[in-house]
Structure formats: C-alpha cells, structure tokens
C-alpha cells in the first residue's frame, strides 16, 4: 500500500473513532463531581438496541417525585447482557436503589451509572451478577 493511501486510511479511522466517542460521550451531560442515590419504583425497562433504558420514579433533592432516566452511558444490549442483565431484569413496580452521577441541566432528571455499579435491591443485595462489559 502506498504511503498516501496508508495515511488516508489512518485519518479516516481516527475520524470515525472520534465521531463514535463523541456520540457516546457523557461529558457535559452529567455532574462528574457529584453522586446521588435514588430509591425508586421501576416504571419502564426496555432491553433494546441501540441503548437499553430504565425509567424509575423517585424523590429528588427538591422533595418532589420525578421520573428519572437511568443511563448506562451508551452501553448496548450485548454489553449489559455480559454483566448479567436481561429483558426481565426489572419489572414495573420493582423497588430499586440507583447510585450515579446526576444530570447537569435544570429540570432534567437523569442519572448515569458507571464504573461497574449496578442498581441494587433496597436491602443492598445485587440484582445482576456483574461481570465485564467487554
């Protein structure tokens, strides 16, 4: 392969990688300096691609009950399945505890789970077994 073609392939790969990282980046969305804990009731769990999502109803810092979007940071079904999640992991009405980084925007109720943390039952017991995302 000629040198020009090699560098073109490298640049294209780098741009694609940066684009994918930006698409899945949580920087600027969640407060990296704070962690909150929410105890709430599962409203909806969708184990679908491109990103599974979990909605819980829990009381916020303001004392009001809100629906919170629990984010797994852009993980796909395959990544969560490797950690023990399944389509029936959560059911509407289940009470769970979530720990993570709260959304930065005012009036937005979201929390980012990262670093191998998983929701637990109120007694502290695990819901999923853990494991590697990759």
C-alpha positions in Angstrom: 0.0 0.0 0.0 1.4 3.4 -0.9 2.2 5.9 1.9 -0.6 8.3 0.9 -3.2 5.5 1.0 -1.9 4.3 4.4 -2.2 7.8 5.9 -5.7 8.3 4.4 -6.9 5.0 6.0 -5.4 6.1 9.3 -7.1 9.5 9.2 -10.4 8.0 8.2 -10.2 5.5 11.1 -9.2 8.3 13.6 -12.2 10.5 12.5 -14.6 7.6 12.7 -13.3 6.7 16.2 -13.6 10.3 17.4 -17.1 10.5 15.9 -18.2 7.3 17.7 -16.7 8.5 21.0 -18.5 11.9 20.7 -21.8 10.1 20.0 -21.4 8.1 23.2 -19.8 10.7 25.4 -21.5 11.8 28.6 -19.2 14.7 29.2 -21.1 17.9 29.9 -24.4 15.9 30.5 -23.8 14.6 34.0 -22.2 16.2 37.1 -18.8 14.3 37.3 -18.2 15.8 40.8 -21.4 14.6 42.5 -23.0 11.3 43.1 -26.6 10.7 44.2 -28.6 7.8 45.5 -32.2 7.2 44.4 -34.6 4.7 45.8 -37.5 4.3 43.4 -40.0 2.3 41.6 -39.4 0.9 38.1 -41.7 2.5 35.6 -40.2 1.0 32.4 -37.2 -1.2 31.4 -36.5 -1.6 27.7 -33.7 -4.0 26.9 -33.4 -2.9 23.3 -30.7 -1.6 20.9 -29.1 0.8 20.3 -29.3 1.6 24.0 -31.4 -0.1 26.7 -33.1 2.3 29.1 -34.5 2.3 32.6 -37.1 4.8 33.9 -37.7 4.9 37.7 -39.9 7.1 39.8 -38.1 8.5 42.8 -37.9 11.6 45.0 -35.3 14.2 44.0 -33.3 16.7 46.1 -36.3 19.1 45.8 -38.5 16.6 47.8 -40.7 16.1 44.7 -41.2 12.7 43.0 -40.0 12.6 39.4 -39.4 10.1 36.6 -35.7 9.6 36.3 -33.9 8.3 33.2 -31.2 5.9 34.3 -28.4 5.8 31.7 -25.8 3.1 31.3 -23.6 5.5 29.3 -24.4 4.3 25.9 -24.0 0.6 26.5 -25.7 -1.7 24.1 -27.7 -4.8 24.9 -24.7 -7.1 24.3 -22.6 -5.1 26.9 -25.3 -5.3 29.5 -26.0 -8.9 28.8 -22.4 -9.7 29.6 -22.9 -8.1 33.0 -26.0 -10.3 33.7 -28.9 -8.0 32.5 -31.8 -9.5 30.6 -35.1 -8.4 29.3 -36.8 -9.4 32.5 -34.2 -8.0 34.9 -36.6 -5.2 36.0 -40.4 -5.3 36.1 -42.7 -2.3 36.6 -43.3 -1.8 40.3 -39.9 -3.2 41.4 -38.2 -1.0 44.0 -34.5 -0.5 43.4 -31.6 1.7 44.5 -29.5 3.5 41.9 -26.3 5.3 42.6 -24.7 7.6 40.0 -23.9 11.0 38.5 -26.9 13.3 38.2 -27.8 15.2 35.1 -26.4 18.8 35.0 -29.4 20.6 33.3 -32.0 22.2 35.4 -35.3 20.3 35.3 -33.8 17.2 33.8 -34.0 14.1 35.9 -31.3 11.6 34.8 -28.6 9.7 36.5 -25.5 8.0 34.9 -24.5 4.6 36.2 -20.8 3.9 35.5 -17.7 2.2 36.9 -19.3 -1.3 37.3 -22.0 -0.1 39.5 -25.4 -1.7 39.2 -28.8 -1.0 40.8 -29.4 -3.0 43.9 -32.5 -4.0 45.9 -33.3 -1.8 48.9 -31.7 -4.4 51.3 -28.4 -3.9 49.3 -28.4 -7.3 47.6 -27.4 -7.5 44.0 -29.9 -7.7 41.1 -27.3 -8.7 38.5 -24.1 -10.6 39.0 -21.7 -8.1 37.4 -19.0 -9.1 35.0 -17.2 -7.3 32.3 -18.9 -5.1 29.7 -16.4 -6.1 27.1 
